[in-house]
Amino acid sequence: MVNNQILAVGSVALDSVKTPFGKADETLGGSAAFFAASARFFSKVSIVAVVGEDFPKKYLDLIQRLGIKTQGLEIRKGRTFRWKGFYDYDLNFAKTLKTELNVFQAFKPRLSEDERRSRFVFLANIDPEIQTSVLKQVKDPAFTACDTMNYWIENKKAGLLRLLKNVDIFLCNDSEARELSGEYNLAKTAQWVFSRGPKLFVIKKGEHGVICFSKRSVFAAPAFCLEKVFDPTGAGDSFAGGFIGSLSRARRLNENEVRKAVIYGSVLASYNVESFSLNRVAALKKNEIEKRYAEFRRLTRF
């Protein structure tokens, strides 16, 4: 029997971040954590990741309190993955000061039978060879999606191209899209991506919004206008959580459902940047999401 849940495979980390508006030390972060905190509003989510013995119990308790399944969150001897960085007033670009992979360096996901039967799969920004190994373990999902970053494009491009043959949805930012395809024009980049396998291509443009390409259409949405932005860390994964979460509720991936998903993703990303770590999204209520979704409709109507 298929398990009607979203499987999220990625990192759970401790982030130390400084922005022009404050700083936070060793807070809960990681691609799987940000994704799952947003996707949980739409479907059950199970995360597969690894942390060290030093991972604070309060963060594990928080993840579980949000209703996220943690059977696949392995606790290993050693230190948890850590990232330290800062943002200047251009919040589209993070400057990395330190990355400590620690136990994440040996991450080799082994899915349980329950996880193998997941109907929807999100492969967060990790080594494409690991992403591929996960896909091989999943049994007939309804759709699969993946994210990536410049490091994998530069160092594991062949593996990433093999992965793209087997995913339905590909997400990345505009600089990554151009680097991967060798095309500056994003419309040409989309055609390049479609020729490699995916059916949907989502380009995340930070404060400039999102462009979603299908083989038949293009949909662009702005970022939500906010008075207070504290930290953009995890905004892309929060977007992915809202986007994939919304699609998981759809009966089919038609144009209308894809456009709705883009807006829900944008809503979750907008809440994420209002605080450090998962603080704002963890406290979020469904009625707040629907209220901002309605505000997005007014924002983009003409």
Sequence and secondary structure as in RCSB ss.txt:
>XXXX:A:sequence
MVNNQILAVGSVALDSVKTPFGKADETLGGSAAFFAASARFFSKVSIVAVVGEDFPKKYLDLIQRLGIKTQGLEI
RKGRTFRWKGFYDYDLNFAKTLKTELNVFQAFKPRLSEDERRSRFVFLANIDPEIQTSVLKQVKDPAFTACDTMN
YWIENKKAGLLRLLKNVDIFLCNDSEARELSGEYNLAKTAQWVFSRGPKLFVIKKGEHGVICFSKRSVFAAPAFC
LEKVFDPTGAGDSFAGGFIGSLSRARRLNENEVRKAVIYGSVLASYNVESFSLNRVAALKKNEIEKRYAEFRRLT
RF
>XXXX:A:secstr
  EEEEEEES  EEEEEEETTEEEEEEEE HHHHHHHHHTTTSEEEEEEEEETTS HHHHHHHHHTT EEEEEEE
ESS   EEEEE  S TT  EEEEEE GGGGG      HHHHTEEEEEE SS HHHHHHHHHHS S SEEEEE  H
HHHHHSHHHHHHHHTT SEEEEEHHHHHHHHS SSHHHHHHHHHTTS SEEEEE GGG EEEEESS EEEE    
 S     TTHHHHHHHHHHHHHHT SS  HHHHHHHHHHHHHHHHHHTTSSTTHHHHT  HHHHHHHHHHHHHHH
  
